[in-house]
Amino acid sequence: MQMPEPDARVLTRKAEIVARLREVLPADAVIDDEAETRAYECDALTAYRCPPLCAVLPSTTEEVSAVLKICHEEGVPVVPRGSGTSLAGGALPTADSVILGVARMNEVLETDYDNRFIRVQTGRTNLSVTGAVEEEDFFYAPDPSSQLACAIAGNIAMNSGGAHCLKYGVTTNNLLGVTMVLMDGTVIELGGAHLDPGGLDLLGLVCGSEGQLGVVTEATLRILRKPEGARPVLIAFNSNEVAGECVSDIIKAGVLPVAIEFMDRPCIVACEAFAKAGYPDCEALLIVEVEGSEAEIAEQLGLITQIARRHDPVELREARDADEAGRIWLGRKSAFGAMGQINDYMCLDGTIPVSSLPLVLRRIGELSREVGLEVANVFHAGDGNMHPLILFNANQPGELEKCEALGAEILKLCVEVGGCLTGEHGVGIEKRDLMDVQYAPADLEAQMAVKDVFDPNWLLNPAKVFPLHVSETRRAVAAE
C-alpha cells in the first residue's frame, strides 16, 4: 500500500512544532518519544504501519482548536483518531503528521430524557453512551461489533452501523448535531437538539466524511426508549446460497426484524471454539432478532419461522430465555476476535442489494478457490452490509498482496451488482484506489471540491479516501 513521501521540511522542524504544541497543552498531552509514538503507528488495519511525527491528546474543544491552529500555521498534516479501531486504515498516520487523539474527551455534557438526546464529547465509547442512560430505560441504537472500544468520533467519521441498524439505522440516522473544529482552528456548530436543522444538510455531509473536513469534538445523539422485549431465533442451513435466499424472502415479506446476521462455516467453527455458544454443525446460520410486546414478538417470529421452513433449515432454535438469547448472540459478537485467534485476516466492508446475496456469496466462494485463500463470511445480512474476512499468512511473502487483490475483486463485485464499496468501515486507505470503480471522474471532483472548502490546504487526514495520485496532486497544488 503506497503512502506519500513525508514532507522533509516538517520533519526537520519537529522540535519546533512539538515545542509550540506544548505551549497550548498539558505536558503529558504531547507524545513525541519515538518508542511511545509507535502506539499510534496503525489502527485495526495492522498490515500497514507508520509512526507519526508526534501525537497529541487534548481534553477540550478549545485545546483541539489551539492544536489545529498551530498545525495550520506550520503546514503540518493532522490525522484525527478516535479509539484506533478502524478496519480501513482511517487513522493511519504519515511520517510528517500529528495524530490528534480524542480519547481523553469522554465526558457526558448534557442529558435530556424529555427531548430524547444526549450530548457527549466524542472520545466517549459507543457502549458507554447507552451505559449513561440505561438506568432510565433508554439506549443509543448504533451498535458496531467494536462498541465496547470504538469512539463516537470514529462512528461519526465512518458512519458506523452495527447489528441493529436494519431497524434503527446507522450513525447518521441517530446524529442530531456536532461541534466541529476546522483545520484553521475555527469552531463551528452544526445541527443541535432538534429533529431537522434548517438550510444545507451540512451535518449529513460531516457524518461519514472520514476526518477530511474537520475534527468533531462534541456530538448530540438521539436516544430511544428500550423496547418491551426482544428475542432472537437461530436458523441453520446447509448452504450459504440458501441462507441468502431466506434473508431475501424475509425482507420481501415486509417483516422488519431489528437484526439479521449471517455467519458461514469457517466463522461458525471459529466462534464455537472461541465462545462455546452452542452453534449447530452447518454451512451457514442466521441470527434474526425481533422486538416489541410479547404479541408483536410472537407474530413476527411466526412469520419468520414460516419463511425459514420453506428453505429446509438444518435447525431452527428460538431463544427461550435471556440466557439462551445471550448465547445465540455471544458467538456473533465474538466473531472478529475468534477469527483473529486462528489466522491473520483482512476484514472487508461492502454493501449489496439483499436480493443479490445468493449470487454474491456463490461468487465469493468461486473467487476464494481461484486465489487459494479462504474467506469467512460474517455480516449484517438484513441491509446487505457484507464483511468477508480473507484469511492469509502475514509472514509468508506474497500472501498480503494476494489478499489485497482478492479483496479488490470482491469489492468490485459489490459495485457490479448495484452496491457500493463501504457500508460502515469507510474508505480509508484500504479502498481509496478503488474509488474510481464506483465514481466517475466528475463525481470524485465534486467530492474533492467539498474538501477544498473545508480544508483548502489538504492537511486533514492525508492519503485517505481519494485515489492517492489525485489527492497528492491536490495537496501539492494547494501548498504552492
VENQUIJO-V286253 format. One line per field, one symbol per residue. ss: DSSP state (H for helix, E for strand, C for the rest). A space follows every 10 residues. Layout:
BEGIN
ss: ???
END
This chain:
BEGIN
ss: CCCCCCCHHH HHCHHHHHHH HHHHCCHHHE ECCHHHHHHH CCCCCCCCCC CCCEEECCCC HHHHHHHHHH HHHHCCCEEE ECCCCCCCCC CCCCCCCEEE ECCCCCCEEE EECCCCEEEE ECCCEHHHHH HHHHHHCEEC CCECCCCCCC EHHHHHHHCC CECCHHHHCC HHHCEEEEEE ECCCCCEEEE ECCCCCCCCC CHHHHHCCCC CCCCEEEEEE EECEECCCCE EEEEEEECCH HHHHHHHHHH HHCCCCCCEE EEEEHHHHHH HHHHHCCCCC CCCEEEEEEE ECCHHHHHHH HHHHHHHHHC CCCCEEEECC CHHHHHHHHH HHHCHHHHHH HHCEEEECCE ECCHHHHHHH HHHHHHHHHH HCCCEEEEEE HHHCEECEEE EECCCCCCHH HHHHHHHHHH HHHHHHCCCE CCCCCCCCCC CHHHHHHHCC HHHHHHHHHH HHHHCCCCCE CCCCCCCHHH HHHHHHHHHC
END
